[in-house]
Amino acid sequence: MYHRIVAARIRSAWRHLEDRDAAFVLDQFAAEFSYRFVGDHALGGDRRTRAAMEAWFARLFRLFPDARFSVSDVLVRGWPWATRAVALVTVDATMEAVGYRNEVVQTVDLRWGRITRVHTLEDTQKLARALDALAARGIPEAGAAPITDQPTPAMT
């Protein structure tokens, strides 16, 4: 039963994001958290503060104002003091009259119902190409540095 509740909360969070309600999602975060979106692009980087996350969501909604999220599966394991959920999500958007579709895998760690860690992996090549296309169409934010309050670890 607990796992079904967590899965329902994850699905609900994605529905709120589709409605541009980032505050609902941010209210689920613990006081101390980490959020990592993989990739060296405008949406990549690591964040640990609500202010950085608010700025990140605002950028996401500016770059992909009509993004739609379809959750195909949520897998949950663990107990309330150490829960991990993995969501498989498809994102669809229209960018300057060109369709965009990508796949997202997001791992969410929770402790007593609060999000402590999020790790998001989207097909980075597809996303980077989309952001490059937006930048080429005169949207400079698409080529901006990541919004982060933490240095991104070097790849080895």
C-alpha positions as CSV (number, residue, x, y, z in Angstrom):
1,M,0.0,0.0,0.0
2,Y,2.8,2.4,0.9
3,H,4.5,1.9,-2.5
4,R,1.2,2.7,-4.3
5,I,0.8,5.9,-2.4
6,V,4.4,7.0,-3.3
7,A,3.8,6.1,-6.9
8,A,0.6,8.1,-6.9
9,R,2.4,11.1,-5.4
10,I,5.1,10.9,-8.1
11,R,2.4,10.8,-10.9
12,S,0.7,13.7,-9.2
13,A,3.9,15.8,-9.2
14,W,4.3,15.3,-13.0
15,R,0.7,16.4,-13.5
16,H,1.3,19.5,-11.5
17,L,4.4,20.2,-13.6
18,E,2.4,19.9,-16.8
19,D,0.1,22.6,-15.3
20,R,3.2,24.7,-14.6
21,D,2.7,24.3,-10.8
22,A,6.3,24.0,-9.7
23,A,5.5,25.2,-6.2
24,F,3.5,22.0,-5.6
25,V,6.6,20.0,-6.4
26,L,9.0,22.2,-4.5
27,D,6.8,21.9,-1.4
28,Q,7.6,18.1,-1.4
29,F,11.3,18.7,-1.0
30,A,13.1,18.2,2.3
31,A,15.0,21.2,3.8
32,E,18.2,19.7,2.5
33,F,18.1,18.1,-0.9
34,S,20.0,17.6,-4.1
35,Y,18.6,17.8,-7.6
36,R,20.8,16.8,-10.6
37,F,19.8,17.0,-14.2
38,V,22.4,15.3,-16.3
39,G,24.0,17.2,-19.1
40,D,26.2,20.1,-20.0
41,H,23.4,22.4,-21.3
42,A,21.0,25.1,-20.1
43,L,18.9,22.6,-18.0
44,G,21.8,20.6,-16.7
45,G,23.6,20.9,-13.4
46,D,23.2,20.4,-9.7
47,R,21.0,22.4,-7.3
48,R,20.5,22.3,-3.5
49,T,18.3,25.4,-2.8
50,R,14.7,26.2,-3.4
51,A,15.8,29.5,-5.1
52,A,17.9,27.6,-7.6
53,M,15.1,25.1,-8.2
54,E,12.5,27.9,-8.7
55,A,14.8,29.6,-11.3
56,W,15.4,26.2,-13.0
57,F,11.7,25.4,-13.3
58,A,11.0,29.0,-14.6
59,R,13.7,28.4,-17.3
60,L,12.2,25.0,-18.2
61,F,8.7,26.5,-18.6
62,R,10.1,29.4,-20.7
63,L,12.1,27.1,-23.0
64,F,9.3,24.5,-23.3
65,P,6.1,26.4,-22.5
66,D,3.8,23.7,-23.8
67,A,5.7,20.6,-22.4
68,R,3.4,17.7,-21.7
69,F,4.6,14.8,-19.5
70,S,3.3,11.2,-19.8
71,V,4.3,8.9,-17.0
72,S,4.5,5.3,-18.3
73,D,5.7,3.7,-15.1
74,V,6.7,4.4,-11.5
75,L,8.7,1.8,-9.6
76,V,9.0,2.1,-5.8
77,R,11.1,0.3,-3.2
78,G,12.0,0.8,0.4
79,W,10.3,2.0,3.5
80,P,9.3,5.5,4.7
81,W,12.7,6.2,6.1
82,A,14.5,5.3,2.9
83,T,12.4,5.2,-0.2
84,R,13.5,5.2,-3.9
85,A,11.1,5.8,-6.8
86,V,12.0,5.6,-10.5
87,A,9.7,7.3,-12.9
88,L,9.7,6.6,-16.7
89,V,8.4,9.7,-18.4
90,T,7.9,10.9,-22.0
91,V,8.0,14.6,-22.6
92,D,6.4,16.2,-25.7
93,A,6.6,19.8,-26.7
94,T,6.4,22.1,-29.7
95,M,9.5,24.3,-30.3
96,E,9.0,27.0,-32.8
97,A,6.5,24.8,-34.7
98,V,8.8,21.8,-34.6
99,G,7.8,18.8,-32.5
100,Y,10.0,17.6,-29.6
101,R,9.8,14.2,-27.9
102,N,12.2,12.7,-25.4
103,E,12.4,10.1,-22.8
104,V,13.2,10.8,-19.1
105,V,14.3,8.5,-16.3
106,Q,14.1,10.1,-12.9
107,T,15.2,8.6,-9.7
108,V,13.7,10.2,-6.5
109,D,14.8,9.4,-3.0
110,L,12.5,10.2,-0.1
111,R,12.8,10.1,3.6
112,W,9.6,10.3,5.6
113,G,7.7,11.5,2.6
114,R,10.1,14.4,1.7
115,I,12.3,14.4,-1.4
116,T,16.0,14.3,-0.5
117,R,17.5,13.6,-3.9
118,V,16.4,13.8,-7.5
119,H,18.5,12.5,-10.4
120,T,17.1,13.2,-13.9
121,L,18.4,11.7,-17.1
122,E,16.9,12.7,-20.4
123,D,18.4,11.7,-23.8
124,T,21.0,14.5,-23.5
125,Q,22.0,14.5,-27.2
126,K,18.4,15.0,-28.3
127,L,17.9,17.7,-25.6
128,A,21.1,19.5,-26.5
129,R,20.1,19.5,-30.2
130,A,16.7,21.0,-29.3
131,L,18.3,23.7,-27.1
132,D,20.9,24.5,-29.8
133,A,18.0,24.9,-32.3
134,L,16.2,27.3,-29.9
135,A,19.4,29.3,-29.4
136,A,19.9,29.5,-33.2
137,R,16.3,30.8,-33.5
138,G,17.2,33.7,-31.2
139,I,16.4,32.4,-27.8
140,P,19.7,33.0,-26.0
141,E,18.6,31.4,-22.7
142,A,18.6,28.0,-24.5
143,G,22.4,28.3,-24.8
144,A,22.9,29.7,-21.3
145,A,25.0,28.1,-18.6
146,P,23.2,25.8,-16.2
147,I,21.4,27.2,-13.2
148,T,23.3,25.7,-10.4
149,D,24.4,26.4,-6.9
150,Q,26.8,23.5,-6.9
151,P,29.8,22.8,-9.2
152,T,29.1,20.0,-11.7
153,P,31.5,17.1,-11.1
154,A,34.1,16.6,-13.8
155,M,33.5,13.5,-16.0
156,T,36.2,10.9,-15.7
